[in-house]
Amino acid sequence: MTRCFSLTGSINWLYQISFSFSGLRPTVTDIGDGTVMHCWVPNNRNPNKPNILLIHGFGANAIWQFDINTLRLFLPYFNIYVPDLLFFGGSHTIRPERSESFQARCVMRLMEVIIGSSVEGLRVVGMSYGGFVAYSLAAQFPASVERVVICCAGVCLEEDDLTNGLMKVSDLELAADILVPQTPEKMRELISYTLVKKPICLPSCLLWDFIQEMFKDRVEEKKDLLRAVAKDRKLSNLPKINQPTLILWGDQDQVFPVELAYRLKRHLGDNAQLEIIKNTGHAFSMEKPKEFYRHLRSFLIHQ
């Protein structure tokens, strides 16, 4: 039966309006090889400002994860770019690659097409899965990426961590079912993993509405992205990036346990600054936004 009203769709429209009023506009760019990417870009790019790239994680599209307050923080200082990663929002490809390194190459190609010149001095903020992509960008394009913020992204994860008790969910397929929920029950499970303070009431009708709007498209492709992240992953194969890096984590993260934050800090050494946000989980940007913005401001603007 066709729905006559969607609360999620209405909220999404309001987010789009807020992005537009912030001086950004949506673009759809064919970057070649059967790959198309959607991205919010500045209406009027200032060549005297550095560029900042905000990369979302799993869940809804990009504008649900970087809200108007994030834009207001950065607007006076940066040209802001907010892409949808492949298989989210309006971005897709016919190519078979599913790795974060392929996502990173597509994002860099997008930036090259949009900016129209060599990309340099780029600041990158990656949330969760977006942190994997951000890390890969810094590793593959060191001349283009100047600073990196990795938010609750288990880039130091090893495949064995799924079975040795470190992770809350030990089976990758079960994790995929939670991170790409198709029922209200799975949606509630996802919320329980990402938030410390759980919403009191979550009517199934609202959860169904959100799933229909945000999780019904390209389900298998998204699950393939998760499978690619963990497959044969070893810390010994993870390149060290040399850019100044801020690692942000919630101390009660149940998606990527905080041990992975300390592991990444040890891996990067003095190039990395680790900040643990207390009494919050995977979605610390929602639970403790003021602390989130304070760390971003200190590292990216007032360095």
NORVEN-V998352 format. One record per residue. N is the residue number from 1. RES is the residue in one letter. PHI is phi as a letter, one per 30 degrees, with the letter a starting at -180 (* if undefined). OMEGA is omega as a letter, one per 40 degrees, with the letter a starting at -180 (* if undefined). Layout:
N/RES/PHI/OMEGA ; N/RES/PHI/OMEGA
This chain:
1/M/*/a ; 2/T/d/i ; 3/R/d/i ; 4/C/c/a ; 5/F/b/i ; 6/S/b/i ; 7/L/d/i ; 8/T/d/i ; 9/G/d/i ; 10/S/d/i ; 11/I/d/i ; 12/N/e/i ; 13/W/d/i ; 14/L/d/i ; 15/Y/d/i ; 16/Q/d/i ; 17/I/d/a ; 18/S/d/i ; 19/F/d/a ; 20/S/d/i ; 21/F/d/i ; 22/S/d/i ; 23/G/j/i ; 24/L/c/i ; 25/R/b/i ; 26/P/d/i ; 27/T/b/i ; 28/V/b/a ; 29/T/b/i ; 30/D/d/a ; 31/I/c/i ; 32/G/j/i ; 33/D/h/i ; 34/G/i/a ; 35/T/b/a ; 36/V/b/a ; 37/M/b/i ; 38/H/c/a ; 39/C/a/i ; 40/W/d/a ; 41/V/b/i ; 42/P/d/i ; 43/N/d/a ; 44/N/b/a ; 45/R/d/i ; 46/N/c/a ; 47/P/d/i ; 48/N/d/i ; 49/K/c/i ; 50/P/d/a ; 51/N/c/i ; 52/I/b/a ; 53/L/c/a ; 54/L/c/a ; 55/I/c/a ; 56/H/d/i ; 57/G/c/i ; 58/F/d/a ; 59/G/k/i ; 60/A/d/i ; 61/N/d/a ; 62/A/d/a ; 63/I/d/i ; 64/W/d/a ; 65/Q/c/i ; 66/F/b/a ; 67/D/d/a ; 68/I/d/i ; 69/N/d/i ; 70/T/d/i ; 71/L/d/a ; 72/R/d/i ; 73/L/d/a ; 74/F/c/a ; 75/L/e/a ; 76/P/d/a ; 77/Y/c/a ; 78/F/b/i ; 79/N/d/a ; 80/I/c/i ; 81/Y/b/a ; 82/V/b/a ; 83/P/d/i ; 84/D/d/i ; 85/L/d/a ; 86/L/e/a ; 87/F/i/i ; 88/F/b/i ; 89/G/h/a ; 90/G/c/a ; 91/S/c/a ; 92/H/a/i ; 93/T/b/i ; 94/I/c/i ; 95/R/d/a ; 96/P/d/a ; 97/E/d/a ; 98/R/b/a ; 99/S/d/i ; 100/E/d/i ; 101/S/d/i ; 102/F/d/i ; 103/Q/e/a ; 104/A/d/i ; 105/R/d/i ; 106/C/d/i ; 107/V/d/i ; 108/M/d/i ; 109/R/d/i ; 110/L/e/a ; 111/M/d/i ; 112/E/d/i ; 113/V/d/a ; 114/I/d/a ; 115/I/d/i ; 116/G/i/i ; 117/S/a/i ; 118/S/d/a ; 119/V/c/i ; 120/E/b/i ; 121/G/i/a ; 122/L/d/i ; 123/R/c/a ; 124/V/b/i ; 125/V/c/a ; 126/G/b/i ; 127/M/c/i ; 128/S/h/i ; 129/Y/e/i ; 130/G/d/i ; 131/G/d/i ; 132/F/d/a ; 133/V/d/i ; 134/A/d/i ; 135/Y/d/i ; 136/S/d/i ; 137/L/e/a ; 138/A/d/a ; 139/A/d/a ; 140/Q/d/a ; 141/F/b/a ; 142/P/d/i ; 143/A/d/a ; 144/S/c/a ; 145/V/c/a ; 146/E/c/a ; 147/R/b/a ; 148/V/b/i ; 149/V/c/i ; 150/I/c/a ; 151/C/c/i ; 152/C/h/a ; 153/A/c/a ; 154/G/d/a ; 155/V/d/i ; 156/C/d/i ; 157/L/e/i ; 158/E/c/a ; 159/E/e/a ; 160/D/d/a ; 161/D/d/a ; 162/L/d/a ; 163/T/c/a ; 164/N/c/i ; 165/G/j/a ; 166/L/d/a ; 167/M/d/i ; 168/K/d/i ; 169/V/c/a ; 170/S/c/a ; 171/D/c/a ; 172/L/d/a ; 173/E/d/i ; 174/L/d/i ; 175/A/d/i ; 176/A/d/i ; 177/D/d/i ; 178/I/d/a ; 179/L/d/i ; 180/V/b/a ; 181/P/d/i ; 182/Q/b/i ; 183/T/b/i ; 184/P/e/i ; 185/E/d/i ; 186/K/d/i ; 187/M/d/i ; 188/R/d/i ; 189/E/d/i ; 190/L/d/i ; 191/I/d/a ; 192/S/d/i ; 193/Y/d/a ; 194/T/c/a ; 195/L/c/i ; 196/V/d/i ; 197/K/c/a ; 198/K/d/i ; 199/P/e/a ; 200/I/d/a ; 201/C/b/i ; 202/L/b/a ; 203/P/e/a ; 204/S/e/a ; 205/C/d/i ; 206/L/d/i ; 207/L/d/i ; 208/W/d/a ; 209/D/d/i ; 210/F/d/i ; 211/I/d/a ; 212/Q/d/a ; 213/E/d/a ; 214/M/c/a ; 215/F/b/a ; 216/K/d/a ; 217/D/c/i ; 218/R/h/a ; 219/V/d/a ; 220/E/d/i ; 221/E/d/i ; 222/K/d/i ; 223/K/d/i ; 224/D/d/i ; 225/L/d/i ; 226/L/d/i ; 227/R/d/a ; 228/A/d/i ; 229/V/d/a ; 230/A/c/a ; 231/K/d/i ; 232/D/h/a ; 233/R/d/i ; 234/K/b/i ; 235/L/d/a ; 236/S/d/i ; 237/N/c/a ; 238/L/d/i ; 239/P/d/i ; 240/K/d/i ; 241/I/c/a ; 242/N/c/i ; 243/Q/d/i ; 244/P/e/a ; 245/T/b/i ; 246/L/c/i ; 247/I/c/i ; 248/L/c/a ; 249/W/a/i ; 250/G/d/a ; 251/D/d/i ; 252/Q/c/i ; 253/D/d/i ; 254/Q/c/i ; 255/V/d/i ; 256/F/b/a ; 257/P/e/a ; 258/V/d/i ; 259/E/e/a ; 260/L/d/i ; 261/A/d/i ; 262/Y/d/i ; 263/R/d/i ; 264/L/d/i ; 265/K/d/i ; 266/R/d/a ; 267/H/d/a ; 268/L/c/i ; 269/G/i/a ; 270/D/d/i ; 271/N/d/a ; 272/A/c/i ; 273/Q/c/a ; 274/L/c/i ; 275/E/b/i ; 276/I/c/a ; 277/I/c/a ; 278/K/d/i ; 279/N/h/i ; 280/T/b/a ; 281/G/c/a ; 282/H/d/a ; 283/A/c/a ; 284/F/d/i ; 285/S/d/i ; 286/M/d/a ; 287/E/d/a ; 288/K/b/a ; 289/P/d/a ; 290/K/d/i ; 291/E/d/i ; 292/F/e/a ; 293/Y/d/i ; 294/R/d/i ; 295/H/d/i ; 296/L/d/a ; 297/R/d/a ; 298/S/d/a ; 299/F/d/a ; 300/L/c/a ; 301/I/c/a ; 302/H/c/i ; 303/Q/d/*
